Amino acid sequence: MDSFFTRYKNPLVLIAVIVAQVVALAMQVQRPAQGLGTDMPDGRESTLSRRWISATVTPIERILHGSSLKVRGVWSNYMDLRHVRQQDAQLKLDLARIREEEASFSEDAVQGRRLQKLLDFKQQYVSSTVAAQVIGTSGSDRSRLILIDKGSADGLKPEQAVITPDGIVGKLRDVYPHTAQVLLISDPSSGAGVILASTRIRGILRGAAAGEVQINNLTADSRIKPGEQVLTSGGDLVFPRGIPVGRIESIAPDPQHQPYTAISIKPAANLTELEEVLVITGTQSNLTPSAQQDAAAAQQRADEMKRAADLVAEKLPSIHPDEPIDPNNPSAPDTPAGGTPGAPSTGIPHPKPALHPDRYSPNDSPPAESLTPGAAAPASSYTPPPRAPRSTPKQTPTESTPTTSEPPQED
Amino acid sequence: MAELSYTSRREMDQYGFHPSVTILAPLVCLILQSLLPKTFPRLGILDLPLIATIFFAVARRSQISGTLTGTAIGLFQDGLTNHPFGVFGIAKAIIGYLAASVGFAVDMENPVNRGLITFLFSLLHSALIFLISRWLLADPTFRLQPVHELLRAVANTAVGIPLYFLLDRFKTRD
């Protein structure tokens, strides 16, 4: 017996190690299934082990990340100084353009809020965020996970949404005291509720094995087109509603999940080269005080613009909206050229009646519904005037020149 | 006659490492594996911990040592991912055992042999991960991408050969 263990010591160790890990795997897979709905994605032992591993790796990653940032900062400062004048001129142009856009956006925003009130639309506004820097990845292209430099000490909790100004990134998985793992939306185990911006079709976003982002719970629909914007729907209770997710890149039948289609999404955020992210730590149904001030300022600007437009309108001599308009009598002397504001089609010039009506003249042809397919064309009421004889000197009174509508009959 | 003598291949080519190298070299590989894809996303295809596993297993030529080194590196790698502990642990334990076994029979000082073994073990590692994910974890989303795995094996081979020569400097004869 002793010689058996001595002889097969090596394979026995291998088998023991593998069996132990298979048992551990089984226990880990079972525990999250039992603890669904809790904040911990793993069992307690797994979380503890991950915390130790993270505590080992994170300080070194922090130092390396900080050093690389310093080196990059020195280089980018040098490069910035080189192009600062051109950038200044460009920025001034951009600022002028943005001011113009802001004026129109403020009016749109006021209108949007008014409509939301009308529809009693409840929206979760982002009230507080924590900015974090990405300091590492999982190191495996089968696990789409990143490590950020903020943790529970900064108020982060599992399942909080992570975004960038471009769009959603993922959600927090394990949160340690000073670091946290972010599960990207491109990971196969992640999911998010989304809505297509124009068609308002709801779906579930999932990561694919190759790192793609897909919606694969929708059947084929001709309304879904590539290029359509995808937003968060808010239905998953993780991501607030209305945050950009990306655009539809392609639509193809999913051979493994018939009759569903695999709708590939190009994420709005660049998931492969993330540097800084925002963790949404709080949402509320009302606007934040600062946002309310912005909204009030936008409302005031919109009112001022409206007053200015009214003043200009009063000074224009041709506009008299109080006078009645007869749309059927456009030639009436009281109707201003160009029509009256608020009265549709009063400014459209009506054509004069034709001197010689033919089948192309308005109101001369019968309505389409009275026509029968295959029937002879109805006779036109148009009769052209007789042409003057060319140079046929000898023409008897019985010989008549054929008209264009009645071709000469051939015997 | 004894099965192994001082002049046997095993005794001649068995190497050891300073404890700091044994700990730090795999740790550096794991940290680089975590950091590099952040700056260069395409480098996520590499598996530096696998290269470290193969190197230490082949250099020590001890199957138990190879198994335990592979398990430790694999479990550490699992801790950085969202997989359950054991996916990389099992795969790298098997790779460590086999690499140590192959080390007896093949001259691992030869760069061609090193490249060939790295290439084949990289493919085997991908196959093991696929089997563990599909059979043990019953994960239907996991799909084997043959071309991608071939590219991974080529990349690991390309990086592995110079890395082996670098790590050779830390070898000490037992």
Interface residues (C-beta under 8 A of the other chain):
Chain A: K9 N10 P11 V13 L14 V17 I18 Q21 V22 A24 L25 A26 Q28 V29 P41 D42 S46 S49 R50 W52 I53 S54 T56 V57 I60 E61 L64 H65 S68 V134 I135 G136 T137 S138 G139 S140 D141 R142 S143 L145 I146 L147 R173 Q181 L183 D187 P188 S189 A208 A209 A210 T272 E273 L274
Chain B: L27 L30 I31 Q33 S34 L35 P37 K38 T39 P41 G44 I45 P49 Q63 I64 T67 L68 T71 L75 F76 Q77 G79 L80 T81 N82 H83 P84 F85 G86 V87 F88 G89 I90 A93 I94 Y97 I129 I132 L136 L137 D139 T141 F142 R143 Q145 H148
